[in-house]
Structure formats: C-alpha cells, structure tokens
Amino acid sequence: MNNRTLALISLILVAMVTRFIPHAPNFTAVGAAAIMGGTLFRNSFKAFLIPVLALFISDLVLNNLVYSAYYDNFVWFTPGFALIYGGFILSVLIGRYMTNGFKVLPLAGAGILSAIVFYLLTNAGSWQASPIYSKDLNGLIQAYVAGLPFLLNQLAGTLVYGAILFGTAWFWIGQPKEITTAEA
C-alpha cells in the first residue's frame, strides 16, 4: 500500500471520529467519507469496505460504551442498520458515478444527493418500523416531515466535512486521481 492510499484511508477513518464529538444529530462526516471512498477508490472493494468498516467500528463503540444504558446486551448492529448502512453504501456509489476528482460542483451535487437518498431511505424505514406512524400515506408524510431537521443536519454535515476532507486531501496528496486495484 502506497503513502497516498494510506493518507486517504486515514482521512476516512479520522472522519468517523466526528461521530464521537458533540454534534447536532446527523451532522457528521460519514456521508462525506462515503463519497470520498467512492470518488477515490474507483476500482477497489476498499471504496465500500473502508467507510462501512469505519461506520461499523464506530457503531460498536457508540452502542456498547456511550449508549450501553439503552441496551441489555452487547450490540453488534444498530437497530435499523441495514437501511443506515444501505444509505451510506449508496453514497459510495454516488461518489463513484457522480464525481470526477475534486471538482466542486459534482462533489457538492453528490453531497446533496447523498443526504437526500439517505433521508428518503431511513425515514421510510422509520415509518415502517415505528408504531407512532400510521401505515398509510399520511403516516409516511409524517415520518418525512419529522425527519426534515435530520436531513438538513446531514446535508450541512456532508457538505462542510466534504469540503474539509477533500480540501485536506487536495493539499496533502495533490491533484487526485482514482486509486486503482494495482495501487491499493
């Protein structure tokens, strides 16, 4: 593994630390890290592995240390994890297919789309799983309305942290090119 690859992996892992610092709900670097994985690891399973593994490890710490009072036993997976992880896996794909290096408009577009896709997916899951919402169109609309503050926080977090992550990578490693399987 070369220094450039190690630097990018480090940035994605450091981004997950934002889950441990005080923040508004959903205002973290997770979406930006997923987009970065998709943008810069185009021909490697690392595009998916690094952000998902970092999310999983931070979930283990959060669920079993920080929020352990809310659970009876050790928690391997956050409730609703399939939709949460699915949303971030889609963010990796958005980064892969919507961006080309460090061009600002495609990256901003990817950040916006990533936050919206995550919002639509996870709030549909909340509507389906939560007994507080009726299982009809009205209940679905209520779930989406209730999730709007989270969408705005996620959008802001993805864009702010995206600028920080990609800006840091720009200065650290120079003009990016995708990392191919041979380099990884």
N, C-alpha and C positions, 0 to 999 in steps of 0.2 A: 504494500500500500504506500503510495507516494505522499509527500507532505501536503499537497493540495487536497487530496482526498481526505486525509486526516483533519485538515483545517475545516473542511465543510461538514464532516461528521461532528466535529467539536461544536461548531456553531449550532447545529440542530439539537445536540444534546444540551447545550447551555440554554437554548430557547425553552426547553422543558422546565428549567428551573423557575421560569416565570409562573408556574403553577403553584410554587411554594411561597411566593412573596405576596403580601396583601394586595388584592386587586378586586376590581368590580367583577361580578360574575361574567365569565366568558372572555374577559379582557386578558388574554394570554397570547403567547407566541406559537401555540400549537398549530393553528391554521397556516401561519407563515412558514413554519418549519416543514409542514407537509408540502406546501407549494415549492419550497426550496428543494426538497428531496426530488419532487417530480421534475423540476426545471433542470437541475444539475446532474442528476443520476439517471439519465435517459435510458441507458442500455443495461441496467443492472437491477437486480432484485433489491438492492440497497435503497432504491428510490422509495420502496414501500417498507422495507424492514426497519430502517433507521427511525423514521418518525413513529411507526407503530410500536416498535420495541421501546422507544423512549416514553411514549404515552403509557404503555403497559407498566413499565417500571415505576413511573411516577404515580400511576393509579395504585399500585401495590403499596407504596409508601403512604400516600394520602389516605387510602381506605383503612389501612391496618395500623397506622400510627396517629395521624392527625384526626381522623374521623372514627376511630375504633369504638368510641362510645355508642355509635349508631348501629353497630353490628354485633351479633352474638358470637360469631366465629371469624376465623381468618377468611378474608375475601380475596379471591383470585380475580374476579371480574366485577366491575362496577355494574349495578343494575342498569339495564338498557345499553350495555357496552356494544352490542352488535350494531346498533344504529349510530352510536357515537363514533366507533372505530370505522364503520362504513362511511360516515361523513368525511372523516379525515383521509380515508383511502381514496375517496372521490376527489378530495383536494389535491392529492398527489397526482391523480390523472389530469386534473385541471391544470396543474403546474406543468405537466408533461406536454399537454397538447395546446395550451393557450399561450405559452410563453416561449421566448427565444432569447436566452441570455438575460441580460439585465436591462432590458428596455422597459421604461417606466410605465407606459400606457398598458401594454399587455400584462405586466405584473400587477398593476392596480386593478385591471379588469379581472384577473384571476383571483385576486383577494376578495373582490366584491362578489363574484360568482361563488367562490368557495364558501363564504359566510352565508349566502342565501341558500345554497344547496344543503349545508349543514342545518340551518334553521328549518327548512321545509321537511327534511328527513326526521330530525329529532323531535320536532313538535308534532308531527304526525304520529310518531311513536308514543309521545306523552298522551296525546288524545286517545290512542288505542288502549294504553295500559292503565291510565289513571281513572279511578271511579268518579272523579269530580267533573268529568266532561261527559255529556250525553253522546251516545254513539250515532250521531247524525250530523248533518252539515252544520247545524248551529253549534254543536259541541266542537267540531273541527275548527270552526272560525274562532270560537272562544280560546282554544288552545293556541292558535296562531297569534291572536291578539295578546294573550298572556306572555307569549314568547318574544314579543317585539323588543322589550328592553335588552334581552339577551342577544338578539340579532344585532342591535346597534352596538353593544359592547364588543361582540365578536368581530363585527365589521371594523370597528375602530382598532381593536387589538391586532387583527390581521394586517391592517394597513400600516399601523405605526411600527409594529415589530417587523413587518416585512421590509419596511424602509431601513430599519436598523440592521436586520440580518443581511439583506442584500447589499446595503451600503458598507457594512463591515467586511463582507466577503470581497466586495469590489476593491477596497483598499488593502485587504490582507493578501489576496491571491491575484489581483489584477483582473483584466478582462476575462470573463468566464467563457468557458466552452464546456459542452456537456462532458461528463466523465463516462468514458466507455467501459465496457466489461474488462477490456485488457488493462486499464489503469486502476480499476477498483481492487 
